């Protein structure tokens, strides 16, 4: 399983960006797919996640407090891609953003490379 993150860049405060995380290989359900971020000198924090409980359970999402209401995580099954739509960006959102998949059947965790988001004031 490989994860390829993309979409980072430079944006002014109040702007928007959409990050993508393309997943290649087979991920079993149940699983949890995450977006994390890490700013310089700070600990990594969970930004958002999609929990897939299996074919009968559907998907659920939740978010870190600092991004609630501004960021949206989604999954496109046809493209095997997870997205992070980031709106109303703030300078404190500046960080390297990582995607991660936790396969709850195999207990394997997979990470994508980071993508840098820089928000100017």
One Martini backbone bead per residue (centre of mass of N, CA, C, O) as a GRO file, in nm:
protein
  121
    1UNK     BB    1   0.097   0.036   0.023
    2UNK     BB    2   0.029   0.368  -0.110
    3UNK     BB    3   0.088   0.720  -0.045
    4UNK     BB    4  -0.020   1.029  -0.219
    5UNK     BB    5   0.055   1.352  -0.162
    6UNK     BB    6  -0.125   1.665  -0.239
    7UNK     BB    7  -0.173   2.041  -0.270
    8UNK     BB    8   0.019   2.216  -0.168
    9UNK     BB    9   0.092   2.562  -0.045
   10UNK     BB   10   0.023   2.901  -0.111
   11UNK     BB   11  -0.171   3.115   0.114
   12UNK     BB   12  -0.400   3.326   0.215
   13UNK     BB   13  -0.578   3.444   0.438
   14UNK     BB   14  -0.902   3.290   0.378
   15UNK     BB   15  -0.836   3.067   0.212
   16UNK     BB   16  -0.794   2.781  -0.016
   17UNK     BB   17  -0.753   2.417   0.000
   18UNK     BB   18  -0.668   2.098  -0.164
   19UNK     BB   19  -0.610   1.781  -0.056
   20UNK     BB   20  -0.439   1.479  -0.156
   21UNK     BB   21  -0.484   1.103  -0.127
   22UNK     BB   22  -0.343   0.847  -0.285
   23UNK     BB   23  -0.443   0.501  -0.305
   24UNK     BB   24  -0.241   0.214  -0.322
   25UNK     BB   25  -0.400  -0.067  -0.299
   26UNK     BB   26  -0.514  -0.265  -0.023
   27UNK     BB   27  -0.794  -0.185   0.180
   28UNK     BB   28  -0.939  -0.275   0.462
   29UNK     BB   29  -1.222  -0.355   0.634
   30UNK     BB   30  -1.167  -0.181   0.873
   31UNK     BB   31  -1.090   0.181   0.880
   32UNK     BB   32  -0.853   0.458   0.905
   33UNK     BB   33  -0.844   0.796   0.788
   34UNK     BB   34  -0.587   1.048   0.782
   35UNK     BB   35  -0.517   1.380   0.897
   36UNK     BB   36  -0.215   1.544   0.950
   37UNK     BB   37  -0.006   1.772   1.147
   38UNK     BB   38   0.314   1.973   1.135
   39UNK     BB   39   0.466   2.210   1.307
   40UNK     BB   40   0.709   2.395   1.393
   41UNK     BB   41   0.777   2.285   1.719
   42UNK     BB   42   0.542   2.074   1.701
   43UNK     BB   43   0.304   1.863   1.740
   44UNK     BB   44   0.126   1.630   1.625
   45UNK     BB   45  -0.197   1.652   1.458
   46UNK     BB   46  -0.523   1.592   1.428
   47UNK     BB   47  -0.753   1.690   1.180
   48UNK     BB   48  -0.875   1.423   1.029
   49UNK     BB   49  -1.136   1.162   0.979
   50UNK     BB   50  -1.208   0.831   0.845
   51UNK     BB   51  -1.456   0.591   0.920
   52UNK     BB   52  -1.455   0.245   0.834
   53UNK     BB   53  -1.685  -0.023   0.916
   54UNK     BB   54  -1.792  -0.114   0.645
   55UNK     BB   55  -2.046  -0.205   0.434
   56UNK     BB   56  -2.274  -0.145   0.679
   57UNK     BB   57  -2.152   0.139   0.817
   58UNK     BB   58  -1.992   0.326   0.670
   59UNK     BB   59  -1.920   0.671   0.716
   60UNK     BB   60  -1.707   0.869   0.930
   61UNK     BB   61  -1.645   1.193   1.086
   62UNK     BB   62  -1.366   1.383   1.225
   63UNK     BB   63  -1.223   1.662   1.428
   64UNK     BB   64  -1.035   1.899   1.512
   65UNK     BB   65  -1.087   2.181   1.692
   66UNK     BB   66  -0.917   2.386   1.503
   67UNK     BB   67  -1.105   2.287   1.226
   68UNK     BB   68  -1.381   2.307   1.291
   69UNK     BB   69  -1.579   2.412   1.011
   70UNK     BB   70  -1.329   2.428   0.782
   71UNK     BB   71  -1.287   2.124   0.748
   72UNK     BB   72  -1.288   1.848   0.494
   73UNK     BB   73  -1.343   1.507   0.474
   74UNK     BB   74  -1.287   1.276   0.196
   75UNK     BB   75  -1.413   1.006  -0.028
   76UNK     BB   76  -1.306   0.845  -0.338
   77UNK     BB   77  -1.366   0.541  -0.464
   78UNK     BB   78  -1.296   0.569  -0.772
   79UNK     BB   79  -0.999   0.713  -0.688
   80UNK     BB   80  -0.864   0.640  -0.421
   81UNK     BB   81  -0.933   0.923  -0.258
   82UNK     BB   82  -0.831   1.164  -0.031
   83UNK     BB   83  -0.962   1.460   0.124
   84UNK     BB   84  -0.875   1.817   0.202
   85UNK     BB   85  -1.080   2.074   0.285
   86UNK     BB   86  -0.964   2.416   0.306
   87UNK     BB   87  -1.097   2.678   0.494
   88UNK     BB   88  -1.028   2.961   0.635
   89UNK     BB   89  -0.737   3.025   0.651
   90UNK     BB   90  -0.457   3.023   0.874
   91UNK     BB   91  -0.147   3.071   0.987
   92UNK     BB   92  -0.180   2.821   1.197
   93UNK     BB   93  -0.199   2.608   0.943
   94UNK     BB   94   0.089   2.590   0.921
   95UNK     BB   95   0.216   2.291   0.758
   96UNK     BB   96   0.263   1.955   0.756
   97UNK     BB   97   0.086   1.721   0.562
   98UNK     BB   98  -0.064   1.402   0.648
   99UNK     BB   99  -0.127   1.077   0.549
  100UNK     BB  100  -0.333   0.801   0.684
  101UNK     BB  101  -0.352   0.440   0.729
  102UNK     BB  102  -0.567   0.219   0.924
  103UNK     BB  103  -0.568  -0.119   0.935
  104UNK     BB  104  -0.792  -0.316   1.130
  105UNK     BB  105  -0.711  -0.604   1.033
  106UNK     BB  106  -0.379  -0.584   1.014
  107UNK     BB  107  -0.262  -0.312   1.169
  108UNK     BB  108  -0.167  -0.136   0.955
  109UNK     BB  109   0.046   0.144   0.871
  110UNK     BB  110   0.015   0.430   0.653
  111UNK     BB  111   0.225   0.668   0.476
  112UNK     BB  112   0.265   0.973   0.362
  113UNK     BB  113   0.390   1.227   0.235
  114UNK     BB  114   0.441   1.542   0.272
  115UNK     BB  115   0.256   1.861   0.266
  116UNK     BB  116   0.292   2.198   0.219
  117UNK     BB  117   0.146   2.460   0.422
  118UNK     BB  118   0.109   2.814   0.354
  119UNK     BB  119   0.004   3.090   0.564
  120UNK     BB  120  -0.065   3.417   0.517
  121UNK     BB  121  -0.134   3.744   0.662
   0.00000   0.00000   0.00000
